[in-house]
């Protein structure tokens, strides 16, 4: 599909303002196919290679707006164009809008030189009335020209059988092709009849809020039984391209500002640790200023929904994914239900503005962790692993969430006691117990106690004979120093059991509240069954007394709050000290790596959010998918076409870490406050290593979901498969190293197998979709494992099998290369045509022509890419982009060839400029 990449050139806005007034009510979807008859031959020995361009006439401004063009059909005077024309429902057409059709003869495909053969024009109203028009061509001066154009209206969703009306044209082989096949009036199914179609057309409020500027194309392809299928491609920009990164930047800033406040709240530290704290605060402040600057620049860019590849190295756009688009191929074929296939195309998540001189994230993180212990020795810190620091952030986040929640529930308990409502008191107590249990469980980690000991040793009043003259620990040499730095400081005037007593007091105070509530309820029950009281007792019971429920529970609730506050204060300080040491012993490399990781994660999360919303809208009424979503989660399969050569190695290393970080992301489907666009945009909350994306749905859609999906955390299982396919990958395979690609594929295979096992254990197989190709999933996984182990060069079967398995598992498909243009376009078009062949009986003889048709006018010839077609063995091999490229590989073979190449190059340059 060749609609991958920037949509500016194909958007209706590209050729000028949209023509014609808006008709009320709006016209139905306008789609039509095109064919020509009896075109003039440009020469006796050559038949025309024709192409037809469609333009919209702006009668008010007397101008033309180029809308679309067909593929090139070679060697026939009666071409049938497989590429049709489609105007989406929101395009401002009216019955008086005039469309101009211009026919060209393309003499040289590579140079795109063309000659004018004639033009014809018609109004939309004429097409709606007649359904089919035969228009005579005219020359530029208005006189008659040889040939005619046949315009036939298409209707998506119509069955195509032998009783339909047909118009035929002859292609280059002389075979008859049906241009249009329409059912009798009344048998046409409305385009918005099903939920899948609603999602495809963007008719749901949520789709309209997230996807903008759609570009549509329609094709007619022949099936094996000589029938015709209609194929519509729809590509749209995603508003999340800027929406998600801006939210993440705000969360990054908020988290770092909170960290600064927590560092300042550590209290007095020894001079050594106090200096480290000041240095960390300065660096965090610089990071905040940098993120605020980027956020300010992004806020100025209104009305933009995607980042083109030419801006990939812009600093202020580094958090924005490159060329993020969503694509849907919708197929209507004879005797089959309407089917749609979605795919998300995006440039590889990578920090282009930071460069790849030192490699990507994976290489830099491995090197950084190896050097971290030496850094900790230099800064005299305790070494904490990445798992410890991630756990510390999680504890801090849990405390920030659970403390106010416990206090709020305790107040509800007091309110229920004041009302003497036994049922409300019981419910409030149950919720308070569950929340407090989570709170205590989060603190039962050895890391908290270890950090408290380390913090105690960093206090100014730490024992003087254990501290150096500058407040830092005394210098030691040799193995003693390494042992000292990788262990907890010795306990001096510190009771190790003190922390256990502190957090245990929380559980004890809660138990006291439970016991008091039980006694109050028992007493109330006894009074309910006791004999009728005397008059004096009744009067006494209505007077205020010290034995009321609230008065008895109040001191116990105060004690609980005090215990919680003490625990929170100590735990926050200890976990903040862990993060202080983690940052201090890695300045400034650690913060630079974190910035790079934030950048890559922002791009990856934006693409994932786009894919999740697309998949959710497509499966709103698919009970099996919703059940799978709840029980296991959704699979997100990223297909990468990056080479393992030069800078693209760094991009792949960035992408590997960014995709892996997505496993901590969860989604939550919520009910939108209203149907306004603002209320339907997803919201990101959480902190690093633990983000949740809330996806709001309109009330009418939210009600369709099963109860177990509403408001629940839904997990994501990301996998990444990479196969380089360009000429740089050829160099890498012959003279370089492809171990990175092999390791990524092997790891992703293991994750894919684990996901399938989890799905098989928790969800029945009937939840999965059915396909024409009935290959067992275990067999597909086994075949994929064999291809990965075979180490075959440019083995695109890995990508094909991974994509098939993903669709069979109700997953989300992503395709990426450096800029989501040429290689991505080739991959997606090949996948689409293969789906048409395997699932919709596309005639194998017309496979290549259908592939060329979908790629026409879109695929840049700047790259040489080799794509074996799955299960056919044929290979598409465009000519190399540069005839002087091949000597570069030979330079690595012999130093003599280098000298010869330099001499020949010098002679060539001298001859050229003379």
Secondary structure, DSSP 8 states (H G I E B T S, - for coil): -TT-S--TTTSTTTTSS--S---SS----EEEEEEEES---SBTTB---EEEEEEEEETTTTEEEEEEE---B-S-SS-EEEEEEEE-TTS---TT-EEEEEEEEEEETTTTEEEEEEEEEEEHHHHHHHSEEEEEEE-TTS-EEEEEEEEEE--TT----TTSEEEEEE-TT--EEEEEEE--TT----TTSSHHHHHHHT-SHHHHHHEEEEEEEEEEEEBTTS-EEEEEEEEEEETHHHHHHHHHHHHHHHHHHHHHHHHHTT----HHHHHHHHHHHHHHHHHHHHHHHHHHHHHH-TT---B-GGGTT-GGGTTS-BT-EEEEEEEE-TTS--EEEEEEE------GGG-STT--HHHHHHHHHHHHHHHHHHHT-----HHHHHHHHHHHHHHHHHHHHHHHHHHHHHHHHHTT-HHHHHHHHHHHHHHHHHHHHHH--HHHHHHHHHHHHTSTTS-GGGB-TTSSB----THHHHHHHTS----SS--TTHHHHHHHHHHHHHHHHHHHHHHHHHHHHHHHHS----HHHHHHHTS--TT-HHHHHHHHHHHHHHHHHHHHHHHHHHHHHHHHHHHHTTTTHHHHHHHHHHHHHHHHHHHHHHHHHHHHHHTTT-HHHHHHHHHT-EEEEEEE---SSTHHHHHHHHHHHHHHHGGG-EEEEEE-SSSSTGGGS-EEEEETTEEEEEEEE-HHHHTTS-TTTBT-EEEEEEEEEE---SHHHHHHHHHS--HHHHHHHHHHHHHHHHHHHHHHHHS-GGGS---SS---HHHHHHHHHHHHHHT-TT-THHHHHHHHHHHHTT-EEEEE-SSSSHHHHHHHHHHHHHHHHHHH-B-GGGHHHHHHHHHTTTS-TTS--EEE-TTT--EEE---S-TTSHHHHHHTT-HHHHHHHHHHHHHHHHHHH-
